[in-house]
Amino acid sequence: MTEIRAEVDGRTLRISNLDKVMYPATGTTKGEVLNYYAQVAPVLLPHLADRAVTRIRWPHGVQGNSFFEKNAPAGAPSWLRTAKVPTTGSRGSSRNGDELVFPVVDGLAALTYLVNLASLELHVHQWTVTRTGRPRNPDRLVIDLDPGEPAGLAECCEIALLVREKLAERDLEALPVTSGSKGLHLYAALPGDLDPEGTTGLAKEIGEELQAEQPKLVTAVMTKSRRSGKVFLDWSQNAGSKTTISPYSLRGKEKPYVATPRTWEEIEAGAGDPLGVEQCRFEEVLERVSELGDLFSTQ
């Protein structure tokens, strides 16, 4: 195993296997993955700040097996910030009484450390934690638009415009993110007056309203058999125990796609047009960031 030592934000890190191919379809190496995360860090880190981070790791690249990891890795450096989150109630795992020790990514060194462990995907909750690790109320709402074949991203864009209207009726501004997988995520900032249950209820209310208004296009029902040809409005990711892929995170797909913030002009162009908008690969995302910055902070 090849290994180098690197200084990152004043921390000495052991970086291994830079030449390992993580995405065989494109030949993308671990070194390129680390380089992407280092370059995108200025816009990624604000989305991770003060959030417990769940990782999906692919030790042998996306052609191999993967696994979820919530707790901080065994042997993590002492400087890695962590948050002890009790699982009683709606936070964390399903076993009440447990306590999870999540890593909190507060800088480039922590990000590099986790990515070096083949953490291609970074998932976060809609709530943040205090310095002592106590969860706050969610500061944002998310609705995941998940298409059931033959529906695709074009249909998600069409429904996203309707969700934007529903959120605007509640004085909430929607921000779109193509998920890097099949669909689209819509975020809206919250003032923090709702707990996870209340946030979930609000998202479900919007989903059920659109299902009633557009029954041929939309479903808010979890049952997969009900999704064929429709866009499933997944409201459940607002629950305290659920996570969503972070904006600017890579995905563990065949190719290195990224959860990418988009403009509403792009979503409007993609509505009903299968070629109007596509998922972005990491090279495109770096170009977008260079040109547009973080769309979350500029819209």
Buried (B, 14 or more C-beta within 10 A) or exposed (E): EEEEEEEBEEBEBEBBBBEBBBBEEBEBBBBBBBBBBBBBBEBBBBBBEBBBBBBBBBBEBBEEEBEEBBBBBEEBBEEBBBBEBBBEEBBBBEEEEEEBBBBBBBBBBBBBBBBBEBBBBBBBBBBBBEEEBEBEBBBBBBBBBBBBEEBBBBBBBBBBBBBBEBBEEEEBEBBBBBBBBBBBBBBBBBEBEBBBEBBBBBBBBBBBBBBEEBEEBBBBBEEEEEBEEBBBBBBBBBBBBBBBBBBBBBBBBEBBBBBBBBBBEBBBBBBEEEEBBEBBBBBBBBEBBEEEEBBBEEE
